[in-house]
Amino acid sequence: MILRRIARKTKPDISLASLSAAVIMGCRGVSLRQFLFLFSVLLIVVNGSVSSSVNSKPFVIDPSKVKQISWKPRAFVYEGFLTDEECDHLVSLAKSELKRSAVADNLSGQSKLSEVRTSSGMFISKSKDAIVDRIEDKIATWTFLPKENGEDIQVLRYEHGQKYDPHYDYFVDKVNIARGGHRTATVLMYLSDVAKGGETTFPSAEESPRHKSSTSDDNLSDCAKKGIAVKPHKGDALLFFSLFPSATPDPSSLHGGCPVIEGEKWSATKWIHVDNFNKMVGNSSCSDLNDNCEKWAAVGECTKNPEYMVGTTDLPGYCRRSCNVC
Ligand SMILES: O=C(O)CCC(=O)C(=O)O
C-alpha cells in the first residue's frame, strides 16, 4: 500500500491579533499618522506571510506517488496530488455558483442539458487566485503540457444517484475544436472521498493481466466492474489521454462517472488541448489550427498524414486550409 503524505500548509506563526496588540501597546504616545503607518506595515507583513504559505514550496513530482493504471487508454493516478487545503478551497469557490451540468451537442457543439450528465458544476477562471494558479502550475508540471493549453478548471458536485454516462472528452463537432484543437488530456482531481459509488470508469479499457490480478472488485459499485475504474479519494488526481501520440482520437478513452450511492462526490476537471486554448478564434470555418500547417502541407503531410491534416467530416483535421479541402 502506498502511504499518502499530504503536505500541510504551514500556518503563519504570528497572529494578526497578537501583532495588532503589540503595535497598539508600542504606539502609546505616537501620532495618529504614525500609528496608521505602523498598522499598514503590519498588514503587509501578515498578508505576505499568508500568501507565502500558499506559494512558498515549489511543487516537485514524486514518482513513487504515481501509478499507471492502464496503457489503453494511457491513464495514471497521482496519490495526494492536491493538499486538503487546495481541495477545500476549490469546493468553497464553487459552492455558491453551481448550476446543472451540460453536455456538448455532437452536431452543433452547443451546450445542452441531458440525462447523460446529472451533476452540477461551475468553471473557475484561470489563475483566479494564488491557490488556483498553483494548482494549474502543478498540472502543467505533472503533465508536461503547457498551462495555456488548458481550459478553466470545472468543479463538479455529484449528489446521491448523480452520474456522467460514458463519453469521450474529444469533440466530434467543428465548433469546439476550433479553439485549441482537440482535447488531448484530462486531469480529474478528486476533492472529496465518496463512501460508495462515484468511481471514474473506463469501460473500453484493455485490462492487463497484471492489473486484473492486483485489484479486488469488493469495494466497487456494479457500474465500475467493467474495464478499469478509479475510486475517488480526496486529493488524488487521474490523468488520461483522449488522443493517441499521433494526435488521433483514442476510442479506449471512453469514460464516465458512476452514480454516487452513498455520500457526495466533488471533483475538479482540467481539460487540456493540443494547442493554445487562450487564443480566440474567428468564425471562419476554413482555417488552419496550427501555425505550422503551411510548412507541413508543403512537404506532403496532407497525403502522408491525412488523419491529422485533413480529418473527416465528423472530426475535421487541423490543416484543412493548407491542404485545400475547404
Ligand atoms: O466524474 C467523473 O468521474 C468523470 C467526469 C468526466 O468524465 C468529465 O468531467 O469529463
The ligand as a Gaussian input file, in Angstrom:
#p B3LYP/6-31G(d) Opt

LIG

0 1
 O      -16.672000      12.466000     -12.549000
 C      -16.064000      11.610000     -13.155000
 O      -15.562000      10.645000     -12.590000
 C      -15.936000      11.735000     -14.630000
 C      -16.009000      13.176000     -15.061000
 C      -15.821000      13.303000     -16.509000
 O      -15.899000      12.378000     -17.243000
 C      -15.512000      14.584000     -17.110000
 O      -15.556000      15.612000     -16.396000
 O      -15.202000      14.606000     -18.338000

